[in-house]
Amino acid sequence: MSRIHTWLRILTSRRADKSVDRVRTTNRLQAQLLEYFPALERAFDYSHSKVAVLLLTKHRTPDGIRRTERPGFTWG
């Protein structure tokens, strides 16, 4: 097998590992957030949007989230 095939196989394997790690990390984060804030599951739909997870990881308090002023972001 040529060097190119070997490197492509290694890179593909690493990419797959990174994808699995990202999914595992996201699932752990979601589970931990739901332990602290059980009402989040009703308030956010994680399957359609990653915005909820990003807001909760960037801002440490509900007041921090409320102060977020982004175009198109509504509290409704």
mmJSON file of the N, C-alpha and C atoms, coordinates in Angstrom:
{"data_MODEL":{"atom_site":{
"group_PDB":["ATOM","ATOM","ATOM","ATOM","ATOM","ATOM","ATOM","ATOM","ATOM","ATOM","ATOM","ATOM","ATOM","ATOM","ATOM","ATOM","ATOM","ATOM","ATOM","ATOM","ATOM","ATOM","ATOM","ATOM","ATOM","ATOM","ATOM","ATOM","ATOM","ATOM","ATOM","ATOM","ATOM","ATOM","ATOM","ATOM","ATOM","ATOM","ATOM","ATOM","ATOM","ATOM","ATOM","ATOM","ATOM","ATOM","ATOM","ATOM","ATOM","ATOM","ATOM","ATOM","ATOM","ATOM","ATOM","ATOM","ATOM","ATOM","ATOM","ATOM","ATOM","ATOM","ATOM","ATOM","ATOM","ATOM","ATOM","ATOM","ATOM","ATOM","ATOM","ATOM","ATOM","ATOM","ATOM","ATOM","ATOM","ATOM","ATOM","ATOM","ATOM","ATOM","ATOM","ATOM","ATOM","ATOM","ATOM","ATOM","ATOM","ATOM","ATOM","ATOM","ATOM","ATOM","ATOM","ATOM","ATOM","ATOM","ATOM","ATOM","ATOM","ATOM","ATOM","ATOM","ATOM","ATOM","ATOM","ATOM","ATOM","ATOM","ATOM","ATOM","ATOM","ATOM","ATOM","ATOM","ATOM","ATOM","ATOM","ATOM","ATOM","ATOM","ATOM","ATOM","ATOM","ATOM","ATOM","ATOM","ATOM","ATOM","ATOM","ATOM","ATOM","ATOM","ATOM","ATOM","ATOM","ATOM","ATOM","ATOM","ATOM","ATOM","ATOM","ATOM","ATOM","ATOM","ATOM","ATOM","ATOM","ATOM","ATOM","ATOM","ATOM","ATOM","ATOM","ATOM","ATOM","ATOM","ATOM","ATOM","ATOM","ATOM","ATOM","ATOM","ATOM","ATOM","ATOM","ATOM","ATOM","ATOM","ATOM","ATOM","ATOM","ATOM","ATOM","ATOM","ATOM","ATOM","ATOM","ATOM","ATOM","ATOM","ATOM","ATOM","ATOM","ATOM","ATOM","ATOM","ATOM","ATOM","ATOM","ATOM","ATOM","ATOM","ATOM","ATOM","ATOM","ATOM","ATOM","ATOM","ATOM","ATOM","ATOM","ATOM","ATOM","ATOM","ATOM","ATOM","ATOM","ATOM","ATOM","ATOM","ATOM","ATOM","ATOM","ATOM","ATOM","ATOM","ATOM","ATOM","ATOM","ATOM","ATOM","ATOM","ATOM","ATOM","ATOM","ATOM"],
"id":[1,2,3,4,5,6,7,8,9,10,11,12,13,14,15,16,17,18,19,20,21,22,23,24,25,26,27,28,29,30,31,32,33,34,35,36,37,38,39,40,41,42,43,44,45,46,47,48,49,50,51,52,53,54,55,56,57,58,59,60,61,62,63,64,65,66,67,68,69,70,71,72,73,74,75,76,77,78,79,80,81,82,83,84,85,86,87,88,89,90,91,92,93,94,95,96,97,98,99,100,101,102,103,104,105,106,107,108,109,110,111,112,113,114,115,116,117,118,119,120,121,122,123,124,125,126,127,128,129,130,131,132,133,134,135,136,137,138,139,140,141,142,143,144,145,146,147,148,149,150,151,152,153,154,155,156,157,158,159,160,161,162,163,164,165,166,167,168,169,170,171,172,173,174,175,176,177,178,179,180,181,182,183,184,185,186,187,188,189,190,191,192,193,194,195,196,197,198,199,200,201,202,203,204,205,206,207,208,209,210,211,212,213,214,215,216,217,218,219,220,221,222,223,224,225,226,227,228],
"type_symbol":["N","C","C","N","C","C","N","C","C","N","C","C","N","C","C","N","C","C","N","C","C","N","C","C","N","C","C","N","C","C","N","C","C","N","C","C","N","C","C","N","C","C","N","C","C","N","C","C","N","C","C","N","C","C","N","C","C","N","C","C","N","C","C","N","C","C","N","C","C","N","C","C","N","C","C","N","C","C","N","C","C","N","C","C","N","C","C","N","C","C","N","C","C","N","C","C","N","C","C","N","C","C","N","C","C","N","C","C","N","C","C","N","C","C","N","C","C","N","C","C","N","C","C","N","C","C","N","C","C","N","C","C","N","C","C","N","C","C","N","C","C","N","C","C","N","C","C","N","C","C","N","C","C","N","C","C","N","C","C","N","C","C","N","C","C","N","C","C","N","C","C","N","C","C","N","C","C","N","C","C","N","C","C","N","C","C","N","C","C","N","C","C","N","C","C","N","C","C","N","C","C","N","C","C","N","C","C","N","C","C","N","C","C","N","C","C","N","C","C","N","C","C","N","C","C","N","C","C"],
"label_atom_id":["N","CA","C","N","CA","C","N","CA","C","N","CA","C","N","CA","C","N","CA","C","N","CA","C","N","CA","C","N","CA","C","N","CA","C","N","CA","C","N","CA","C","N","CA","C","N","CA","C","N","CA","C","N","CA","C","N","CA","C","N","CA","C","N","CA","C","N","CA","C","N","CA","C","N","CA","C","N","CA","C","N","CA","C","N","CA","C","N","CA","C","N","CA","C","N","CA","C","N","CA","C","N","CA","C","N","CA","C","N","CA","C","N","CA","C","N","CA","C","N","CA","C","N","CA","C","N","CA","C","N","CA","C","N","CA","C","N","CA","C","N","CA","C","N","CA","C","N","CA","C","N","CA","C","N","CA","C","N","CA","C","N","CA","C","N","CA","C","N","CA","C","N","CA","C","N","CA","C","N","CA","C","N","CA","C","N","CA","C","N","CA","C","N","CA","C","N","CA","C","N","CA","C","N","CA","C","N","CA","C","N","CA","C","N","CA","C","N","CA","C","N","CA","C","N","CA","C","N","CA","C","N","CA","C","N","CA","C","N","CA","C","N","CA","C","N","CA","C","N","CA","C","N","CA","C","N","CA","C","N","CA","C","N","CA","C"],
"label_alt_id":[null,null,null,null,null,null,null,null,null,null,null,null,null,null,null,null,null,null,null,null,null,null,null,null,null,null,null,null,null,null,null,null,null,null,null,null,null,null,null,null,null,null,null,null,null,null,null,null,null,null,null,null,null,null,null,null,null,null,null,null,null,null,null,null,null,null,null,null,null,null,null,null,null,null,null,null,null,null,null,null,null,null,null,null,null,null,null,null,null,null,null,null,null,null,null,null,null,null,null,null,null,null,null,null,null,null,null,null,null,null,null,null,null,null,null,null,null,null,null,null,null,null,null,null,null,null,null,null,null,null,null,null,null,null,null,null,null,null,null,null,null,null,null,null,null,null,null,null,null,null,null,null,null,null,null,null,null,null,null,null,null,null,null,null,null,null,null,null,null,null,null,null,null,null,null,null,null,null,null,null,null,null,null,null,null,null,null,null,null,null,null,null,null,null,null,null,null,null,null,null,null,null,null,null,null,null,null,null,null,null,null,null,null,null,null,null,null,null,null,null,null,null,null,null,null,null,null,null],
"label_comp_id":["MET","MET","MET","SER","SER","SER","ARG","ARG","ARG","ILE","ILE","ILE","HIS","HIS","HIS","THR","THR","THR","TRP","TRP","TRP","LEU","LEU","LEU","ARG","ARG","ARG","ILE","ILE","ILE","LEU","LEU","LEU","THR","THR","THR","SER","SER","SER","ARG","ARG","ARG","ARG","ARG","ARG","ALA","ALA","ALA","ASP","ASP","ASP","LYS","LYS","LYS","SER","SER","SER","VAL","VAL","VAL","ASP","ASP","ASP","ARG","ARG","ARG","VAL","VAL","VAL","ARG","ARG","ARG","THR","THR","THR","THR","THR","THR","ASN","ASN","ASN","ARG","ARG","ARG","LEU","LEU","LEU","GLN","GLN","GLN","ALA","ALA","ALA","GLN","GLN","GLN","LEU","LEU","LEU","LEU","LEU","LEU","GLU","GLU","GLU","TYR","TYR","TYR","PHE","PHE","PHE","PRO","PRO","PRO","ALA","ALA","ALA","LEU","LEU","LEU","GLU","GLU","GLU","ARG","ARG","ARG","ALA","ALA","ALA","PHE","PHE","PHE","ASP","ASP","ASP","TYR","TYR","TYR","SER","SER","SER","HIS","HIS","HIS","SER","SER","SER","LYS","LYS","LYS","VAL","VAL","VAL","ALA","ALA","ALA","VAL","VAL","VAL","LEU","LEU","LEU","LEU","LEU","LEU","LEU","LEU","LEU","THR","THR","THR","LYS","LYS","LYS","HIS","HIS","HIS","ARG","ARG","ARG","THR","THR","THR","PRO","PRO","PRO","ASP","ASP","ASP","GLY","GLY","GLY","ILE","ILE","ILE","ARG","ARG","ARG","ARG","ARG","ARG","THR","THR","THR","GLU","GLU","GLU","ARG","ARG","ARG","PRO","PRO","PRO","GLY","GLY","GLY","PHE","PHE","PHE","THR","THR","THR","TRP","TRP","TRP","GLY","GLY","GLY"],
"label_asym_id":["A","A","A","A","A","A","A","A","A","A","A","A","A","A","A","A","A","A","A","A","A","A","A","A","A","A","A","A","A","A","A","A","A","A","A","A","A","A","A","A","A","A","A","A","A","A","A","A","A","A","A","A","A","A","A","A","A","A","A","A","A","A","A","A","A","A","A","A","A","A","A","A","A","A","A","A","A","A","A","A","A","A","A","A","A","A","A","A","A","A","A","A","A","A","A","A","A","A","A","A","A","A","A","A","A","A","A","A","A","A","A","A","A","A","A","A","A","A","A","A","A","A","A","A","A","A","A","A","A","A","A","A","A","A","A","A","A","A","A","A","A","A","A","A","A","A","A","A","A","A","A","A","A","A","A","A","A","A","A","A","A","A","A","A","A","A","A","A","A","A","A","A","A","A","A","A","A","A","A","A","A","A","A","A","A","A","A","A","A","A","A","A","A","A","A","A","A","A","A","A","A","A","A","A","A","A","A","A","A","A","A","A","A","A","A","A","A","A","A","A","A","A","A","A","A","A","A","A"],
"label_entity_id":["1","1","1","1","1","1","1","1","1","1","1","1","1","1","1","1","1","1","1","1","1","1","1","1","1","1","1","1","1","1","1","1","1","1","1","1","1","1","1","1","1","1","1","1","1","1","1","1","1","1","1","1","1","1","1","1","1","1","1","1","1","1","1","1","1","1","1","1","1","1","1","1","1","1","1","1","1","1","1","1","1","1","1","1","1","1","1","1","1","1","1","1","1","1","1","1","1","1","1","1","1","1","1","1","1","1","1","1","1","1","1","1","1","1","1","1","1","1","1","1","1","1","1","1","1","1","1","1","1","1","1","1","1","1","1","1","1","1","1","1","1","1","1","1","1","1","1","1","1","1","1","1","1","1","1","1","1","1","1","1","1","1","1","1","1","1","1","1","1","1","1","1","1","1","1","1","1","1","1","1","1","1","1","1","1","1","1","1","1","1","1","1","1","1","1","1","1","1","1","1","1","1","1","1","1","1","1","1","1","1","1","1","1","1","1","1","1","1","1","1","1","1","1","1","1","1","1","1"],
"label_seq_id":[1,1,1,2,2,2,3,3,3,4,4,4,5,5,5,6,6,6,7,7,7,8,8,8,9,9,9,10,10,10,11,11,11,12,12,12,13,13,13,14,14,14,15,15,15,16,16,16,17,17,17,18,18,18,19,19,19,20,20,20,21,21,21,22,22,22,23,23,23,24,24,24,25,25,25,26,26,26,27,27,27,28,28,28,29,29,29,30,30,30,31,31,31,32,32,32,33,33,33,34,34,34,35,35,35,36,36,36,37,37,37,38,38,38,39,39,39,40,40,40,41,41,41,42,42,42,43,43,43,44,44,44,45,45,45,46,46,46,47,47,47,48,48,48,49,49,49,50,50,50,51,51,51,52,52,52,53,53,53,54,54,54,55,55,55,56,56,56,57,57,57,58,58,58,59,59,59,60,60,60,61,61,61,62,62,62,63,63,63,64,64,64,65,65,65,66,66,66,67,67,67,68,68,68,69,69,69,70,70,70,71,71,71,72,72,72,73,73,73,74,74,74,75,75,75,76,76,76],
"pdbx_PDB_ins_code":[null,null,null,null,null,null,null,null,null,null,null,null,null,null,null,null,null,null,null,null,null,null,null,null,null,null,null,null,null,null,null,null,null,null,null,null,null,null,null,null,null,null,null,null,null,null,null,null,null,null,null,null,null,null,null,null,null,null,null,null,null,null,null,null,null,null,null,null,null,null,null,null,null,null,null,null,null,null,null,null,null,null,null,null,null,null,null,null,null,null,null,null,null,null,null,null,null,null,null,null,null,null,null,null,null,null,null,null,null,null,null,null,null,null,null,null,null,null,null,null,null,null,null,null,null,null,null,null,null,null,null,null,null,null,null,null,null,null,null,null,null,null,null,null,null,null,null,null,null,null,null,null,null,null,null,null,null,null,null,null,null,null,null,null,null,null,null,null,null,null,null,null,null,null,null,null,null,null,null,null,null,null,null,null,null,null,null,null,null,null,null,null,null,null,null,null,null,null,null,null,null,null,null,null,null,null,null,null,null,null,null,null,null,null,null,null,null,null,null,null,null,null,null,null,null,null,null,null],
"Cartn_x":[0.839,0.0,0.89,0.461,1.291,1.184,2.109,2.116,0.837,0.355,-0.859,-2.042,-2.187,-3.283,-3.154,-1.947,-1.721,-2.095,-1.626,-1.949,-3.446,-4.091,-5.539,-6.294,-5.843,-6.487,-6.308,-5.112,-4.845,-5.7,-5.739,-6.518,-8.016,-8.51,-9.916,-10.242,-9.353,-9.541,-9.545,-8.639,-8.594,-9.852,-10.335,-11.563,-12.745,-12.837,-13.92,-13.818,-12.605,-12.403,-12.832,-12.467,-12.857,-14.371,-15.031,-16.493,-17.135,-16.646,-17.176,-16.938,-15.754,-15.437,-16.353,-16.624,-17.493,-18.911,-19.429,-20.771,-20.807,-19.806,-19.743,-19.687,-18.88,-18.774,-20.093,-20.737,-22.03,-23.07,-23.101,-24.062,-23.787,-22.52,-22.179,-22.593,-22.326,-22.698,-24.212,-24.937,-26.394,-26.904,-26.367,-26.802,-26.493,-25.321,-24.955,-25.837,-26.116,-26.985,-28.387,-28.874,-30.212,-30.267,-29.159,-29.13,-29.319,-28.687,-28.782,-30.059,-30.484,-31.646,-32.613,-33.441,-34.329,-35.321,-35.686,-36.652,-36.073,-34.753,-34.144,-34.624,-34.885,-35.31,-36.619,-37.506,-38.772,-38.574,-37.633,-37.46,-36.689,-35.751,-34.903,-35.032,-34.967,-34.942,-33.523,-32.732,-31.324,-31.131,-32.113,-31.943,-31.994,-32.615,-32.743,-31.823,-31.278,-30.471,-29.385,-28.202,-27.099,-26.993,-27.863,-27.801,-27.952,-28.848,-29.081,-27.81,-27.137,-25.912,-24.842,-24.73,-23.734,-24.019,-25.287,-25.629,-25.278,-25.596,-25.39,-23.924,-23.112,-21.688,-20.941,-21.454,-20.773,-21.135,-22.371,-22.854,-23.114,-22.612,-22.673,-23.958,-24.675,-25.889,-27.046,-28.289,-29.433,-29.383,-28.881,-28.764,-27.792,-26.735,-25.789,-26.437,-27.294,-28.014,-28.989,-29.702,-30.672,-30.008,-28.781,-28.082,-27.552,-27.643,-27.174,-28.042,-27.404,-28.136,-27.639,-28.336,-27.988,-29.131,-28.847,-29.914,-30.746,-32.042,-32.927,-33.131,-32.52,-32.667,-33.792,-34.809,-35.958,-36.203,-36.814,-37.183,-38.683,-39.171,-40.612,-41.124],
"Cartn_y":[-1.174,0.0,1.246,2.263,3.463,4.326,5.246,6.17,6.997,7.427,8.253,7.487,6.235,5.421,5.264,5.074,4.92,6.196,7.353,8.62,8.907,8.613,8.832,7.968,6.749,5.858,6.389,6.87,7.432,8.678,9.581,10.807,10.519,9.569,9.187,8.609,7.807,7.228,8.305,9.262,10.355,11.197,11.446,12.241,11.521,10.235,9.455,9.494,9.376,9.457,10.817,11.884,13.238,13.397,12.857,12.94,12.213,11.035,10.263,11.0,11.574,12.332,13.546,14.229,15.414,15.026,13.973,13.511,13.098,12.382,11.94,13.141,14.144,15.339,16.098,16.253,16.941,16.207,14.894,14.113,14.233,14.222,14.394,15.769,16.801,18.154,18.283,17.737,17.79,17.075,15.905,15.155,15.929,16.553,17.313,18.548,19.243,20.411,20.023,18.896,18.454,18.039,17.606,17.307,18.578,19.658,20.919,21.687,21.613,22.372,21.45,20.674,19.711,20.352,21.601,22.258,22.586,22.498,22.8,21.864,20.631,19.667,20.105,20.697,21.187,22.491,23.324,24.652,24.638,23.704,23.678,22.354,22.424,21.212,21.061,20.239,20.086,19.42,18.667,17.934,18.856,20.014,20.909,22.123,22.406,23.604,23.419,23.896,23.849,25.154,26.108,27.42,27.299,26.447,26.3,25.854,24.873,24.379,25.468,26.199,27.267,28.38,28.756,29.794,29.359,28.12,27.646,27.403,27.151,26.957,28.28,29.282,30.575,31.455,31.38,32.229,31.378,31.812,31.0,31.169,32.253,32.495,32.825,32.684,33.089,34.568,35.412,36.841,37.067,36.287,36.395,36.047,35.047,34.672,35.779,36.328,37.389,38.636,38.91,40.092,39.899,38.701,38.442,39.212,40.049,40.83,40.43,39.512,39.05,39.356,39.74,39.978,38.718,38.853,37.7,36.814,37.148,36.322,36.9,36.082,36.582,35.705,36.268,35.553,35.35,34.483,34.367,33.049],
"Cartn_z":[0.0,0.0,0.0,-0.68,-0.781,0.47,0.555,1.695,1.765,0.617,0.577,1.157,0.773,1.315,2.827,3.289,4.727,5.465,4.972,5.616,5.569,4.462,4.369,5.371,5.544,6.513,7.938,8.251,9.577,9.817,8.837,8.981,9.104,8.349,8.433,9.805,10.306,11.639,12.715,12.619,13.594,13.535,12.332,12.184,12.828,12.617,13.227,14.747,15.279,16.728,17.272,16.562,16.992,16.998,16.005,15.937,17.109,17.42,18.539,19.852,20.008,21.223,21.378,20.283,20.349,20.759,20.191,20.552,22.019,22.464,23.859,24.805,24.463,25.295,25.346,24.209,24.162,24.992,24.903,25.684,27.181,27.569,28.99,29.491,28.69,29.061,29.211,28.271,28.341,29.591,29.886,31.069,32.343,32.405,33.594,33.754,32.662,32.74,33.197,32.736,33.129,34.591,35.152,36.589,37.401,36.974,37.705,37.379,36.131,35.673,34.935,35.64,34.985,34.012,34.23,33.345,31.968,31.815,30.514,29.415,29.769,28.755,28.105,28.892,28.344,27.577,28.014,27.426,26.108,25.951,24.755,24.031,22.721,21.907,21.362,22.026,21.651,20.294,19.856,18.596,17.379,17.499,16.348,16.412,17.576,17.69,18.74,18.418,19.373,20.15,19.835,20.471,21.978,22.436,23.874,24.585,24.04,24.662,24.642,23.534,23.448,24.447,24.589,25.561,26.979,27.293,28.652,28.975,27.988,28.268,28.306,27.609,27.564,28.758,29.203,30.286,31.523,32.636,33.852,34.654,34.436,35.215,34.277,34.76,33.941,33.565,34.484,34.157,33.0,32.956,31.844,30.514,30.521,29.295,28.917,29.908,29.625,29.048,29.445,28.941,27.521,26.994,25.636,24.652,23.875,22.877,21.503,20.917,19.564,18.628,17.409,16.441,16.214,16.277,16.048,17.242,18.379,19.571,20.41,20.685,21.449,22.656,23.653,24.882,24.877,24.021,23.943,24.145],
"occupancy":[1.0,1.0,1.0,1.0,1.0,1.0,1.0,1.0,1.0,1.0,1.0,1.0,1.0,1.0,1.0,1.0,1.0,1.0,1.0,1.0,1.0,1.0,1.0,1.0,1.0,1.0,1.0,1.0,1.0,1.0,1.0,1.0,1.0,1.0,1.0,1.0,1.0,1.0,1.0,1.0,1.0,1.0,1.0,1.0,1.0,1.0,1.0,1.0,1.0,1.0,1.0,1.0,1.0,1.0,1.0,1.0,1.0,1.0,1.0,1.0,1.0,1.0,1.0,1.0,1.0,1.0,1.0,1.0,1.0,1.0,1.0,1.0,1.0,1.0,1.0,1.0,1.0,1.0,1.0,1.0,1.0,1.0,1.0,1.0,1.0,1.0,1.0,1.0,1.0,1.0,1.0,1.0,1.0,1.0,1.0,1.0,1.0,1.0,1.0,1.0,1.0,1.0,1.0,1.0,1.0,1.0,1.0,1.0,1.0,1.0,1.0,1.0,1.0,1.0,1.0,1.0,1.0,1.0,1.0,1.0,1.0,1.0,1.0,1.0,1.0,1.0,1.0,1.0,1.0,1.0,1.0,1.0,1.0,1.0,1.0,1.0,1.0,1.0,1.0,1.0,1.0,1.0,1.0,1.0,1.0,1.0,1.0,1.0,1.0,1.0,1.0,1.0,1.0,1.0,1.0,1.0,1.0,1.0,1.0,1.0,1.0,1.0,1.0,1.0,1.0,1.0,1.0,1.0,1.0,1.0,1.0,1.0,1.0,1.0,1.0,1.0,1.0,1.0,1.0,1.0,1.0,1.0,1.0,1.0,1.0,1.0,1.0,1.0,1.0,1.0,1.0,1.0,1.0,1.0,1.0,1.0,1.0,1.0,1.0,1.0,1.0,1.0,1.0,1.0,1.0,1.0,1.0,1.0,1.0,1.0,1.0,1.0,1.0,1.0,1.0,1.0,1.0,1.0,1.0,1.0,1.0,1.0,1.0,1.0,1.0,1.0,1.0,1.0],
"B_iso_or_equiv":[0.0,0.0,0.0,0.0,0.0,0.0,0.0,0.0,0.0,0.0,0.0,0.0,0.0,0.0,0.0,0.0,0.0,0.0,0.0,0.0,0.0,0.0,0.0,0.0,0.0,0.0,0.0,0.0,0.0,0.0,0.0,0.0,0.0,0.0,0.0,0.0,0.0,0.0,0.0,0.0,0.0,0.0,0.0,0.0,0.0,0.0,0.0,0.0,0.0,0.0,0.0,0.0,0.0,0.0,0.0,0.0,0.0,0.0,0.0,0.0,0.0,0.0,0.0,0.0,0.0,0.0,0.0,0.0,0.0,0.0,0.0,0.0,0.0,0.0,0.0,0.0,0.0,0.0,0.0,0.0,0.0,0.0,0.0,0.0,0.0,0.0,0.0,0.0,0.0,0.0,0.0,0.0,0.0,0.0,0.0,0.0,0.0,0.0,0.0,0.0,0.0,0.0,0.0,0.0,0.0,0.0,0.0,0.0,0.0,0.0,0.0,0.0,0.0,0.0,0.0,0.0,0.0,0.0,0.0,0.0,0.0,0.0,0.0,0.0,0.0,0.0,0.0,0.0,0.0,0.0,0.0,0.0,0.0,0.0,0.0,0.0,0.0,0.0,0.0,0.0,0.0,0.0,0.0,0.0,0.0,0.0,0.0,0.0,0.0,0.0,0.0,0.0,0.0,0.0,0.0,0.0,0.0,0.0,0.0,0.0,0.0,0.0,0.0,0.0,0.0,0.0,0.0,0.0,0.0,0.0,0.0,0.0,0.0,0.0,0.0,0.0,0.0,0.0,0.0,0.0,0.0,0.0,0.0,0.0,0.0,0.0,0.0,0.0,0.0,0.0,0.0,0.0,0.0,0.0,0.0,0.0,0.0,0.0,0.0,0.0,0.0,0.0,0.0,0.0,0.0,0.0,0.0,0.0,0.0,0.0,0.0,0.0,0.0,0.0,0.0,0.0,0.0,0.0,0.0,0.0,0.0,0.0,0.0,0.0,0.0,0.0,0.0,0.0],
"pdbx_formal_charge":[null,null,null,null,null,null,null,null,null,null,null,null,null,null,null,null,null,null,null,null,null,null,null,null,null,null,null,null,null,null,null,null,null,null,null,null,null,null,null,null,null,null,null,null,null,null,null,null,null,null,null,null,null,null,null,null,null,null,null,null,null,null,null,null,null,null,null,null,null,null,null,null,null,null,null,null,null,null,null,null,null,null,null,null,null,null,null,null,null,null,null,null,null,null,null,null,null,null,null,null,null,null,null,null,null,null,null,null,null,null,null,null,null,null,null,null,null,null,null,null,null,null,null,null,null,null,null,null,null,null,null,null,null,null,null,null,null,null,null,null,null,null,null,null,null,null,null,null,null,null,null,null,null,null,null,null,null,null,null,null,null,null,null,null,null,null,null,null,null,null,null,null,null,null,null,null,null,null,null,null,null,null,null,null,null,null,null,null,null,null,null,null,null,null,null,null,null,null,null,null,null,null,null,null,null,null,null,null,null,null,null,null,null,null,null,null,null,null,null,null,null,null,null,null,null,null,null,null],
"auth_seq_id":[1,1,1,2,2,2,3,3,3,4,4,4,5,5,5,6,6,6,7,7,7,8,8,8,9,9,9,10,10,10,11,11,11,12,12,12,13,13,13,14,14,14,15,15,15,16,16,16,17,17,17,18,18,18,19,19,19,20,20,20,21,21,21,22,22,22,23,23,23,24,24,24,25,25,25,26,26,26,27,27,27,28,28,28,29,29,29,30,30,30,31,31,31,32,32,32,33,33,33,34,34,34,35,35,35,36,36,36,37,37,37,38,38,38,39,39,39,40,40,40,41,41,41,42,42,42,43,43,43,44,44,44,45,45,45,46,46,46,47,47,47,48,48,48,49,49,49,50,50,50,51,51,51,52,52,52,53,53,53,54,54,54,55,55,55,56,56,56,57,57,57,58,58,58,59,59,59,60,60,60,61,61,61,62,62,62,63,63,63,64,64,64,65,65,65,66,66,66,67,67,67,68,68,68,69,69,69,70,70,70,71,71,71,72,72,72,73,73,73,74,74,74,75,75,75,76,76,76],
"auth_comp_id":["MET","MET","MET","SER","SER","SER","ARG","ARG","ARG","ILE","ILE","ILE","HIS","HIS","HIS","THR","THR","THR","TRP","TRP","TRP","LEU","LEU","LEU","ARG","ARG","ARG","ILE","ILE","ILE","LEU","LEU","LEU","THR","THR","THR","SER","SER","SER","ARG","ARG","ARG","ARG","ARG","ARG","ALA","ALA","ALA","ASP","ASP","ASP","LYS","LYS","LYS","SER","SER","SER","VAL","VAL","VAL","ASP","ASP","ASP","ARG","ARG","ARG","VAL","VAL","VAL","ARG","ARG","ARG","THR","THR","THR","THR","THR","THR","ASN","ASN","ASN","ARG","ARG","ARG","LEU","LEU","LEU","GLN","GLN","GLN","ALA","ALA","ALA","GLN","GLN","GLN","LEU","LEU","LEU","LEU","LEU","LEU","GLU","GLU","GLU","TYR","TYR","TYR","PHE","PHE","PHE","PRO","PRO","PRO","ALA","ALA","ALA","LEU","LEU","LEU","GLU","GLU","GLU","ARG","ARG","ARG","ALA","ALA","ALA","PHE","PHE","PHE","ASP","ASP","ASP","TYR","TYR","TYR","SER","SER","SER","HIS","HIS","HIS","SER","SER","SER","LYS","LYS","LYS","VAL","VAL","VAL","ALA","ALA","ALA","VAL","VAL","VAL","LEU","LEU","LEU","LEU","LEU","LEU","LEU","LEU","LEU","THR","THR","THR","LYS","LYS","LYS","HIS","HIS","HIS","ARG","ARG","ARG","THR","THR","THR","PRO","PRO","PRO","ASP","ASP","ASP","GLY","GLY","GLY","ILE","ILE","ILE","ARG","ARG","ARG","ARG","ARG","ARG","THR","THR","THR","GLU","GLU","GLU","ARG","ARG","ARG","PRO","PRO","PRO","GLY","GLY","GLY","PHE","PHE","PHE","THR","THR","THR","TRP","TRP","TRP","GLY","GLY","GLY"],
"auth_asym_id":["A","A","A","A","A","A","A","A","A","A","A","A","A","A","A","A","A","A","A","A","A","A","A","A","A","A","A","A","A","A","A","A","A","A","A","A","A","A","A","A","A","A","A","A","A","A","A","A","A","A","A","A","A","A","A","A","A","A","A","A","A","A","A","A","A","A","A","A","A","A","A","A","A","A","A","A","A","A","A","A","A","A","A","A","A","A","A","A","A","A","A","A","A","A","A","A","A","A","A","A","A","A","A","A","A","A","A","A","A","A","A","A","A","A","A","A","A","A","A","A","A","A","A","A","A","A","A","A","A","A","A","A","A","A","A","A","A","A","A","A","A","A","A","A","A","A","A","A","A","A","A","A","A","A","A","A","A","A","A","A","A","A","A","A","A","A","A","A","A","A","A","A","A","A","A","A","A","A","A","A","A","A","A","A","A","A","A","A","A","A","A","A","A","A","A","A","A","A","A","A","A","A","A","A","A","A","A","A","A","A","A","A","A","A","A","A","A","A","A","A","A","A","A","A","A","A","A","A"],
"auth_atom_id":["N","CA","C","N","CA","C","N","CA","C","N","CA","C","N","CA","C","N","CA","C","N","CA","C","N","CA","C","N","CA","C","N","CA","C","N","CA","C","N","CA","C","N","CA","C","N","CA","C","N","CA","C","N","CA","C","N","CA","C","N","CA","C","N","CA","C","N","CA","C","N","CA","C","N","CA","C","N","CA","C","N","CA","C","N","CA","C","N","CA","C","N","CA","C","N","CA","C","N","CA","C","N","CA","C","N","CA","C","N","CA","C","N","CA","C","N","CA","C","N","CA","C","N","CA","C","N","CA","C","N","CA","C","N","CA","C","N","CA","C","N","CA","C","N","CA","C","N","CA","C","N","CA","C","N","CA","C","N","CA","C","N","CA","C","N","CA","C","N","CA","C","N","CA","C","N","CA","C","N","CA","C","N","CA","C","N","CA","C","N","CA","C","N","CA","C","N","CA","C","N","CA","C","N","CA","C","N","CA","C","N","CA","C","N","CA","C","N","CA","C","N","CA","C","N","CA","C","N","CA","C","N","CA","C","N","CA","C","N","CA","C","N","CA","C","N","CA","C","N","CA","C","N","CA","C","N","CA","C","N","CA","C","N","CA","C"],
"pdbx_PDB_model_num":[1,1,1,1,1,1,1,1,1,1,1,1,1,1,1,1,1,1,1,1,1,1,1,1,1,1,1,1,1,1,1,1,1,1,1,1,1,1,1,1,1,1,1,1,1,1,1,1,1,1,1,1,1,1,1,1,1,1,1,1,1,1,1,1,1,1,1,1,1,1,1,1,1,1,1,1,1,1,1,1,1,1,1,1,1,1,1,1,1,1,1,1,1,1,1,1,1,1,1,1,1,1,1,1,1,1,1,1,1,1,1,1,1,1,1,1,1,1,1,1,1,1,1,1,1,1,1,1,1,1,1,1,1,1,1,1,1,1,1,1,1,1,1,1,1,1,1,1,1,1,1,1,1,1,1,1,1,1,1,1,1,1,1,1,1,1,1,1,1,1,1,1,1,1,1,1,1,1,1,1,1,1,1,1,1,1,1,1,1,1,1,1,1,1,1,1,1,1,1,1,1,1,1,1,1,1,1,1,1,1,1,1,1,1,1,1,1,1,1,1,1,1,1,1,1,1,1,1]
}}}
